[in-house]
Amino acid sequence: MWATVGVVALGFLVALEIAARHYGLPGPVTNQAREVIFAPKSGPLLYASMALMTVVLTWRERFIAAGIAIGIDIVFFLVRWAVDAKMMFGNGALWVVLGYAVIAVTRRTGRERALLLKGVGLALLLVAGRKTGDTWLLITSKVRPMVLDEYVATADHALGNPSWLVGRAVGATGTVGSHVLEFVYVQLAVAAVVVALYQLRNVATERRFPRHHLVRTFLVIGLLGPGIYMLFPVVGPVFTYGPGAFGTGGLQWAVADLWPHTPPPVGTPHAVPYDGITPRNCMPSLHTAWATTIFLHSRKGPRALRYGGTFWLLATLGATLGFGYHYGADIIAGVVFTLTIEAALRSHERGWDRSGVRLVVHGATVFAALLVSYRFLPTQMAAHPWVFGPLLVLATASVIHGYLRTTGLWEPTAAPAPRPELQPEPV
């Protein structure tokens, strides 16, 4: 299975590389190869990926790996400082991951080689997922020149235009609130690695990976989500309806300068052209999907991890709406999307049965119904918000309830305590 995954992933990366080259830009393979020497885009992500790889190592090997990575980064830092180049850390972490790949092939055998290669593969998949996502976003902006934001903005009236409400609230918090939400939004992958490290904490002693963990869901979401972007291209309210309170939009391409103070008027929506740079990455909200995954997988952790997962989900929702990156309709679609994928992965691992099939079919049906209603019923939804608003919430709640009920039945129950044997009493 791991060999198949590796071959498929490599083929996918090569295909995206070719597609990016078609538009005269480097693809994921080139961008990742550059980070061996040049300044990485995200140093924290590379160190988080290395930490994910070290779950297969002993504590002594972990400290050695961390020391080597930091030492390499210090050398790179001094060289970049001397030549006045762009400053960023993370090369050392990538070197260590690649070094352990060489060690696995040349110095390990049998199960130990396979285990170390799995650790290296997880680390590289997380990094490659980021590069793949960047290339996918570029492709969406080139392939889909028309966007459907007016349809989603019209349908969003049924939910009370939450992006406009939260956008004003975030603007009122000033720079402190916006900086906190921006940090949460940008470092989502690092938070995922923290939860994954807890789930994989016993790999080094048990010498095997658990059957299901957060990284699997994370990667599947990143693989399938951009395909929906191509079907339903949306850029977001801050780009379609003005630069907003933070000046991040594209007013020259906006249909009006309204966000976040004036909700868009209800009219007859139509597709509008947009630039060839801004990603069509709104429907569904993958940041919401990933934050929901972090929340789900943190539920079995200690109290601090559960609180952290809850905070990351709420803060991510605040950032996606408050910065004008998503509509409310994208958010609920992202939640349904996540629960359906999580249910499918868990059903695959435990063996498909009627409850698993029913849950996945229900989630997929609700997700498809959401997209169809946003596209073909937006004016009716805006005209009757007290009907369609509750319907959208109830549809999402039905998937949440179905997931909680079904997965709760899948959880192993504690064996009943043995009853003490009756002893004859003396007469």
VOGU-3710 file (C-alpha; in Angstrom, 3 decimals, decimal comma):
1> mwatvgvval> 0,000/0,000/0,000  2,784/2,430/0,888  4,548/1,683/-2,418  1,319/2,357/-4,304  0,792/5,617/-2,430  4,360/6,645/-3,240  3,988/5,935/-6,947  0,637/7,744/-7,158  1,996/10,749/-5,234  5,065/10,960/-7,480
11> gflvaleiaa> 2,927/10,777/-10,618  0,612/13,463/-9,273  3,556/15,756/-8,483  5,029/15,241/-11,963  1,663/16,040/-13,569  1,368/19,262/-11,561  4,953/20,149/-12,441  4,144/19,812/-16,128  0,961/21,860/-15,731  2,807/24,643/-13,911
21> rhyglpgpvt> 5,536/24,670/-16,538  2,832/25,105/-19,164  2,076/28,486/-17,578  5,757/29,410/-17,328  6,069/28,909/-13,560  7,929/26,358/-11,411  5,893/23,476/-10,049  5,922/21,683/-6,683  8,957/19,512/-7,452  11,085/22,499/-8,493
31> nqarevifap> 9,972/24,621/-5,551  10,753/21,851/-3,095  14,160/21,157/-4,655  15,044/24,848/-4,384  14,487/24,778/-0,621  17,425/22,421/-0,184  19,668/25,472/-0,735  17,554/28,616/-1,013  15,381/30,226/1,664  12,268/28,115/2,352
41> ksgpllyasm> 8,795/29,574/2,196  7,880/28,255/5,648  10,547/27,277/8,146  8,056/26,235/10,859  6,410/23,799/8,437  9,737/22,129/7,644  10,580/21,716/11,318  7,068/20,425/12,001  7,546/17,890/9,197  10,872/16,803/10,678
51> almtvvltwr> 9,187/16,403/14,069  6,609/14,174/12,411  9,392/12,028/10,988  11,077/11,637/14,389  8,140/9,642/15,810  9,950/6,550/14,510  13,242/7,469/16,253  14,505/6,978/19,790  14,854/9,994/22,055  18,632/9,973/21,569
61> erfiaagiai> 18,200/9,988/17,784  15,633/12,789/18,062  18,037/15,035/19,958  20,814/14,292/17,458  18,493/15,084/14,530  17,356/18,357/16,104  20,953/19,372/16,844  22,091/18,664/13,290  19,140/20,587/11,819  19,786/23,622/14,009
71> gidivfflvr> 23,521/23,511/13,231  22,882/23,437/9,485  20,445/26,339/9,792  23,006/28,389/11,716  25,497/27,905/8,876  22,874/28,907/6,293  21,938/31,913/8,427  25,533/33,160/8,569  26,051/32,694/4,820  22,807/34,518/3,969
81> wavdakmmfg> 23,655/37,294/6,383  27,092/37,663/4,767  25,721/37,889/1,222  22,618/39,890/2,233  20,205/37,208/0,982  16,647/36,512/2,075  16,608/35,255/5,669  14,590/32,161/6,602  15,285/28,964/8,508  14,215/25,404/7,772
91> ngalwvvlgy> 16,878/24,083/5,374  18,436/22,088/8,199  15,186/20,271/8,923  14,795/19,336/5,241  18,409/18,102/5,107  17,808/15,880/8,139  14,666/14,355/6,610  16,469/13,649/3,336  19,451/12,298/5,276  17,272/9,789/7,096
101> aviavtrrtg> 15,833/8,689/3,745  19,396/7,825/2,680  20,035/6,080/6,011  16,868/4,009/5,605  17,955/2,775/2,189  21,635/2,177/2,964  21,804/1,296/6,679  18,455/-0,297/7,626  16,829/-3,531/6,565  13,492/-5,289/6,864
111> reralllkgv> 10,835/-3,807/9,129  13,185/-1,118/10,467  13,801/0,183/6,959  10,076/0,180/6,188  9,251/1,991/9,431  11,867/4,702/8,870  10,769/5,165/5,258  7,179/5,591/6,456  8,307/8,342/8,834  10,285/10,069/6,093
121> glalllvagr> 7,350/9,651/3,715  4,929/11,315/6,138  7,277/14,278/6,552  7,812/14,702/2,826  4,094/14,257/2,088  3,255/17,088/4,471  5,794/19,376/2,784  4,805/18,248/-0,701  1,165/18,822/0,180  1,912/22,496/0,806
131> ktgdtwllit> 3,775/22,830/-2,499  1,090/20,910/-4,343  -1,565/23,191/-2,883  0,288/26,287/-4,088  0,456/24,871/-7,612  -3,206/23,838/-7,551  -4,186/27,374/-6,565  -2,177/28,764/-9,472  -3,915/26,378/-11,858  -7,379/27,374/-10,610
141> skvrpmvlde> -6,653/31,030/-11,341  -5,493/30,219/-14,878  -8,101/27,642/-15,855  -11,206/29,307/-14,372  -11,262/32,988/-15,451  -14,909/33,403/-14,326  -15,912/33,227/-10,650  -19,270/32,479/-9,008  -18,976/34,788/-6,005  -22,243/36,584/-6,714
151> yvatadhalg> -24,117/33,290/-6,439  -22,566/32,438/-3,071  -22,925/35,995/-1,742  -26,610/35,968/-2,674  -27,174/32,573/-1,065  -25,287/33,805/2,023  -28,171/36,158/2,807  -29,992/33,083/4,119  -27,273/32,792/6,786  -27,268/36,487/7,662
161> npswlvgrav> -24,076/37,456/5,757  -21,717/36,152/8,486  -18,547/37,339/6,740  -19,776/40,937/6,945  -20,679/40,557/10,624  -17,434/38,882/11,670  -15,402/41,219/9,453  -16,689/44,238/11,360  -16,065/42,464/14,674  -12,457/41,612/13,783
171> gatgtvgshv> -11,882/45,156/12,556  -13,113/46,450/15,913  -10,505/44,363/17,786  -7,662/46,315/16,174  -4,233/44,969/15,319  -3,974/42,608/18,306  -6,996/40,538/17,335  -6,066/40,471/13,658  -2,473/39,382/14,411  -3,654/36,514/16,618
181> lefvyvqlav> -6,107/35,295/13,990  -3,515/35,672/11,245  -1,032/33,530/13,201  -3,660/30,818/13,704  -4,640/30,959/10,041  -1,074/30,715/8,722  0,240/28,082/11,155  -2,621/25,621/10,728  -0,299/22,840/9,526  1,926/23,269/12,594
191> aavvvalyql> -1,092/22,826/14,868  -1,999/19,677/12,944  1,477/18,269/13,534  1,127/18,875/17,289  -2,024/16,737/17,361  -0,441/14,148/15,061  2,615/13,885/17,323  0,337/13,008/20,217  -1,455/10,359/18,156  1,857/8,886/16,964
201> rnvaterrfp> 3,656/9,107/20,309  3,913/5,316/20,683  5,257/4,528/17,207  8,884/4,399/18,373  8,120/1,783/21,068  5,442/-0,241/19,259  7,369/-0,063/15,938  4,178/0,432/13,960  1,821/3,249/12,990  -1,805/3,381/14,151
211> rhhlvrtflv> -4,385/2,379/11,571  -5,854/5,870/11,348  -4,491/9,278/12,321  -4,867/12,962/11,519  -2,243/13,160/8,755  -4,235/10,788/6,554  -7,356/12,952/6,701  -5,295/16,109/6,242  -3,715/14,827/3,047  -6,969/13,487/1,559
221> igllgpgiym> -8,676/16,843/2,166  -5,819/18,606/0,404  -6,008/16,161/-2,488  -9,769/16,302/-3,094  -10,535/19,906/-2,132  -8,897/21,651/-5,110  -11,001/19,514/-7,444  -14,096/21,184/-5,987  -12,396/24,565/-6,544  -12,352/23,768/-10,252
231> lfpvvgpvft> -16,059/22,895/-10,249  -17,142/25,898/-8,178  -14,598/28,753/-8,571  -14,980/31,427/-5,875  -12,377/33,980/-4,709  -14,038/35,338/-1,551  -15,847/38,460/-0,343  -12,762/40,577/0,350  -11,697/40,204/-3,297  -15,113/40,420/-4,923
241> ygpgafgtgg> -16,619/43,167/-2,770  -13,691/45,464/-2,036  -10,409/45,596/-0,091  -12,140/45,703/3,276  -10,824/46,914/6,594  -7,407/45,290/6,078  -6,692/46,457/2,543  -6,071/42,933/1,216  -8,621/42,733/-1,574  -8,431/43,524/-5,268
251> lqwavadlwp> -10,620/46,577/-5,765  -9,771/46,862/-9,461  -11,486/43,505/-10,081  -14,220/43,869/-7,428  -17,844/44,214/-8,464  -18,394/46,761/-5,662  -16,631/48,201/-2,613  -18,946/46,868/0,090  -17,116/44,484/2,445  -17,423/44,454/5,460
261> htpppvgtph> -19,699/47,431/6,200  -22,456/47,069/3,583  -23,980/43,673/2,736  -24,282/43,066/-1,016  -27,673/43,826/-2,534  -29,914/40,972/-3,615  -30,126/40,789/-7,384  -29,760/38,338/-10,224  -26,300/36,765/-9,798  -24,049/35,953/-12,709
271> avpydgitpr> -20,485/34,795/-13,219  -17,939/37,619/-13,321  -14,364/37,665/-14,687  -11,441/37,914/-12,293  -7,672/38,166/-12,609  -5,357/35,291/-13,459  -3,512/35,405/-10,126  -6,007/35,212/-7,259  -6,756/31,565/-6,311  -10,319/30,301/-6,679
281> ncmpslhtaw> -10,018/28,573/-3,311  -13,199/29,249/-1,361  -15,699/26,479/-2,030  -15,425/24,606/0,241  -13,326/26,276/2,932  -10,372/23,905/3,330  -9,032/25,913/6,259  -12,306/25,152/8,017  -12,027/21,525/6,904  -8,502/21,168/8,291
291> attiflhsrk> -9,360/22,982/11,525  -12,351/20,668/11,945  -10,005/17,713/11,485  -7,705/19,069/14,201  -10,715/19,474/16,487  -11,955/15,912/15,853  -8,592/14,256/16,381  -7,824/16,250/19,521  -10,918/14,929/21,330  -9,128/11,869/22,720
301> gpralryggt> -6,100/13,803/23,912  -5,393/15,395/27,278  -7,295/18,467/28,389  -4,698/20,930/27,043  -4,852/19,314/23,596  -8,653/19,352/23,580  -8,714/23,023/24,547  -6,107/23,776/21,883  -8,120/21,982/19,202  -11,247/23,902/20,170
311> fwllatlgat> -9,392/27,221/20,155  -7,828/26,512/16,758  -11,208/25,688/15,231  -12,927/28,793/16,619  -10,007/31,080/15,748  -9,812/29,644/12,228  -13,521/30,300/11,724  -12,988/33,847/12,962  -10,067/34,362/10,586  -11,698/32,867/7,495
321> lgfgyhygad> -14,817/34,979/7,952  -13,262/38,023/9,614  -10,577/38,550/6,973  -13,151/38,163/4,204  -11,572/35,020/2,774  -14,795/32,994/2,914  -18,569/33,243/2,999  -20,703/31,453/5,550  -21,837/29,046/2,841  -18,206/27,946/2,343
331> iiagvvftlt> -17,828/27,257/6,054  -20,724/24,826/6,408  -19,708/23,120/3,158  -16,211/22,659/4,608  -17,599/21,028/7,766  -19,753/18,572/5,782  -16,818/17,868/3,446  -14,548/17,000/6,377  -16,970/14,752/8,231  -17,698/12,818/5,036
341> ieaalrsher> -13,998/12,220/4,322  -13,263/11,313/7,944  -16,178/8,866/7,957  -14,974/7,269/4,704  -11,411/6,833/5,981  -12,556/5,363/9,281  -14,990/3,036/7,522  -12,226/1,865/5,202  -9,949/1,018/8,128  -12,512/-0,804/10,244
351> gwdrsgvrlv> -14,271/-2,492/7,343  -17,263/-1,155/5,461  -20,660/-1,914/6,939  -24,159/-0,535/6,549  -23,671/2,252/9,105  -20,465/3,467/7,453  -21,920/3,416/3,959  -25,055/5,209/5,137  -23,009/7,930/6,857  -20,750/8,553/3,842
361> vhgatvfaal> -23,653/8,592/1,396  -25,579/10,987/3,632  -22,615/13,361/3,924  -21,874/13,273/0,196  -25,540/13,891/-0,621  -25,766/16,888/1,698  -22,522/18,313/0,313  -23,750/17,968/-3,267  -27,113/19,483/-2,326  -25,349/22,491/-0,793
371> lvsyrflptq> -23,352/23,167/-3,959  -26,393/22,729/-6,189  -28,520/25,069/-4,062  -25,792/27,746/-4,011  -25,569/27,600/-7,788  -29,211/27,285/-8,830  -31,318/28,602/-5,917  -29,430/31,645/-4,564  -32,161/34,209/-5,239  -34,817/32,030/-3,629
381> maahpwvfgp> -32,548/31,507/-0,635  -32,004/35,247/-0,270  -35,715/35,984/-0,665  -36,728/33,467/2,031  -33,914/33,494/4,604  -36,128/32,260/7,450  -36,818/29,112/5,428  -33,493/28,356/3,774  -31,280/29,519/6,653  -32,645/26,929/9,098
391> llvlatasvi> -32,632/24,327/6,316  -28,900/24,886/5,709  -28,157/24,666/9,426  -30,325/21,558/9,865  -28,705/19,829/6,885  -25,255/20,474/8,353  -26,432/19,439/11,816  -27,802/16,186/10,417  -24,333/15,245/9,136  -22,740/16,218/12,460
401> hgylrttglw> -25,331/14,218/14,408  -24,967/11,232/12,103  -21,195/11,302/12,451  -21,274/11,516/16,246  -23,911/8,791/16,586  -22,302/6,377/14,129  -18,697/6,793/15,261  -19,851/6,574/18,867  -21,179/3,095/18,117  -17,828/2,216/16,555
411> eptaapaprp> -15,900/3,034/19,720  -14,973/-0,004/21,800  -16,995/-0,259/24,972  -15,494/-1,178/28,297  -16,048/-4,794/29,322  -18,441/-5,176/32,242  -16,791/-5,749/35,576  -16,879/-9,425/36,601  -19,464/-10,213/39,244  -18,058/-11,754/42,403
421> elqpepv> -18,915/-15,379/42,888  -21,380/-16,158/45,635  -19,774/-17,857/48,606  -21,736/-20,096/50,994  -22,227/-18,510/54,351  -21,511/-20,469/57,490  -24,609/-21,679/59,316
//
